[in-house]
Amino acid sequence: MNTKILHNVFIATANEILDGRYRESIQDLGLVGSLSGHYGWHDTRLADLDIWTLMPSFSNIGDIVKIFADLYKTLLKHHYPDSIILSEAVDGPYKPSLTSDRSSIVFLHVLPDTLATYRNRSPFTRYAWRKYPTLVTPDVLKRLAPTQPPSMTELRAGRWGTRDLKAQIQSSQVVYTHWRGSDSFSIRYEMGTPQFSEFCIYSILTTARNACRSLGRDEGDRLNNEEFANFIHARTTCTSVLEAVYAKSQSRRHGHDTLDAKELRALALAWLEEIWTIVPMLG
């Protein structure tokens, strides 16, 4: 599937929803991450649409996820009639389980926020998302972002910093917040699940990008994953980011059951220590 086509179907779906009866329940929405178009377009077996959704409350989140999935599936069938549509409202770098069959899957990953919950997100998340336009007020994420890059202290000791991520990975389990209807609840994912493996990959890629952001380098926001991994390797000879990008690519092509969870855990823990030796090389 081509990500530009999937992106355009998202725009058509979102505009229909914003013009419909759920308009009062959605203040704004837009794509963040790889399907935003910021990093260019490519073909993929798994398309992960991270849909940031700003709402006055979470009272209608279940209805919105369902109507979005139904409408998106209807519009997408003109391009990819055999694709599988999955949808869920989950906070964090969550991915559904993929097996090694050859199905094409679109995951509509709704990331719900009120203004209050968004302001409570990690400063690095808000700073990273400043570059993504939304559909109602295109610069809202830029206006809600910190005016300066978060510090190295934040990267080490802040929420979702290296210390926090290391503690979660060392425990061999991660916790995500899910929504059903208007209710939120937590699910714990242990090592061996696709969600834990994804968290390990995320920890490497995100902290590497955030190190560049703290240093005022634009590579953390400008380059796609492959380009960014090559940049880190060229500057430092470190291979951890290259290995994380390769694991991410393998999971998309062949399924999560091809990943070695123990190796990913060890790679992530080693990186979360190693990053502090390579930061001076990035400056």
N, C-alpha and C positions, 0 to 999 in steps of 0.2 A: 504494500500500500504506500502511496506517496503522501508524505506529511503535508504538503501544500494543499492537496485536495481535502484531507481530513481537517485541516485548519479552516478552509473555506466553508466546509459543512458546519463546523462549529459556529462560525460567524452567522450563517443563515439561521441555525437553530437558536442561538442566543437572541438574535433580533426578533424572531417570532415570539419567544418567551417574554421579552421585554415589552412587546406590543400587546401581550395578552393579559389574562386575569391575574397573573402572578407579579405584575409590575410593582405593586405596592410592597411585595415581599422581598424584592431585590433592588438594592440601591445601586449596585454596579457589579460587573463581572468581567473577567478577562482571563486569558491563558498566561500562565507563568511556566518557565522551563522550556524544554526542547521543542515543543509543538507551538510555541509562540511565534516562531519564524525569526526570532532574533539571531539564531545561530545557523540560519539557512534551512534548506529542505533536503530530505533524503527518503529512501524507501526503507520500510521496516515491516517486520512481522507483528510486533507488538507496538501499538501506538498508545502512549500514556498521555492523555490530555489532562493536565493539572489546571482545574478551573477554579480560580479564586473568585469567591462569591461574597460580596458585602451585603449584609442583611440588617434590618432593624432588630430582629430577634431570630432565634432558631425555631420558631413555632411551626413553620411550613417546610423545613428542610427536607423531610421525607418526600412530600409531594413534589417538590422541585426536582429532586434527583430522579424520581420516576418519570415525570413529564419530559425532562431533558433527555433521558435515555430513550423513551418512546419516540420522540420527535427526531432525535439524531439518527436512530435506526431507520426511520422512514425516509429521511433525506439521503442517508448514506447508501441505501440499497441501489440507487441509480448508478453508483460507481463501483461498489464492492458488495454485491448481493449476498455473498457467502460468508462475510465477516461476522464475528461474534462480538456482541456489545455487552460489556460488563460495566456496572456503575456502583459507586458507593461514596458516601461522605465519610472521609477519614482524615484526621489531622496527622501530618508527618509524611516521610518518604515511603509511603506504603505502595506495594505492588501486589497484584493478585498472583496466585500460583499458576505457573505455566508448565506444561508438560512438553515432551519432545515431539508431539505431533506437529503437523504443518498448518494448523488453523491460523487464520489472521484474526487478531484480537484487538479491539479498541476498548481501552479502559477509561471511562469517564470518571476521573478522580476529583470529586468536588471538595474544595478546601473552604469551608464556611467560616466567616468572621463577622462579628459586629465591630463597630469602631473601637469599642473597649477591648475586645479580645485581640484585635489587630495591633493596637498600641502596646499590648502586652507580649507580642511576639519578640523573639530574639532580635536585637539591633542588627545583627548580620543578615537575618532574613529580610528585614525591612529595607536595609541598604541594598541588598542584592536585587530585590524586586522593584526597585525604583525605575528600572529601565523598561518595564513592561507596560504598554498602554492598555487601558480598559475601554469598554464600549460606551459608557455613559459620560464619565468625566475622564478623558484619556490620561491626564497627568495626576490622578488621585494617588497612585502609589508613590510617585515622586514626591508629592507634597507631604505624604505621611512618613517618608523616610528620614533617617538622621541626616543632618546637613554635612557631617563629616564622617569619614570611615571609622567604624569601631576600632578600638585599640587592640594591641597585642595582649594586654591584660584581659580584655573581654574574650579574645580568642582562647586564652589559656583557662580562665577561671569562670567565664560567664556561662549562662544557660546555653546548652548545645556547643560549648567550647570543648577543647581537647580533654580536660579533666572529667567533664560530665559524660562525654561520649565513651571515654575509656572505662568509666565505672559501669556504664550500662553493658558494654561488650564483655567486660570481665565477668559480669554476673551471668553471662550466656543467655540473657533474655532481654527483650525490649517490649515496651508497652505503647500501644497506639490508642487514641481516642476515636471511637466510631459513633455514628449517629443512626438511630432508627426512629423514624417519626420525628418528634421534637426532643427525644431523650438521647443523652450521650452516655456512653459506658466505655470501659477500658477492656482491652483484650491483651493478654500477655503472650508473646511469641518466643519460643525457646530456640536455641541453636539447632539447626537441622531444618527449620522452616524457611521457605522462600523469603518471608518478611525479615527474619534475622539476617540472612545473607545480604539482602538489599540494604539493610541498615549499616552493615560493615562497609559495603561499597560506598554508600552515601557519606559515611564518616570520613573516608579518605578524600573523596573528591571535593566535598564541601569545605573541609578545613584547609585543603590546599588552595582553593579559590579564595577563601576568607583571609588567608595569610597574604595573598597578593593584594586584596582590598585594603588591609591594614597598612600595607606598605605604599599605598597610592598607585599601584600598578593596574593598568586597565585590562591585562590579560585575563584576570579573574572573571570579568564580565563580557569580554569581547570574543574569546575563543570558544569553539565547541569542544567537547570532551577530548576527542582525539588530538586536536591541535594543542589544547591546553596540556595534556599529558606529555606531548613531545616537547613543549616549551619547558616544563619542569625538568624533564630528563636532560635537555640540552644545557640548562643552567646549573644543574646539581649532580648529574649522573645517577640520581635516585630513580629506581624503577617501580616503586610502589604505586604511583599514580597510573603508570602504563598498565600495570597488572590489574588494577581496579577497573580501568576502562575496558580491558580485554574481558574480564569476568562479566561486566555489564553487557557487553556485546554478545558473549556466548549465551547468556541467559535469554536474551531477546531472540536469538536465532534458534537455539536448541532446547530451551526450557531450563527451569531452575534445577531440575533433577540432575543436570550435568555439572553443577557447581559443587565444590568440596567445602562444606561449611566450616570445618576445622581449619583449613588452610586460609579461608577468608578471615576468620576470627583472628588467627595469628598475624596475618598481614595487616589488618586494621590496628591491632594493638601495637605492633612494631612501628607502624607509621605514626601513630599518635605520640610516640616518643621521638621518633626520627625527625619529625617536622621541625622541632626546635633546634636541630643541628643544621638544617638547610635554610632556615629563614634568613640568616645573614648572606647566603649566596643569592637570594632573590632581591635583595635591596638595591 
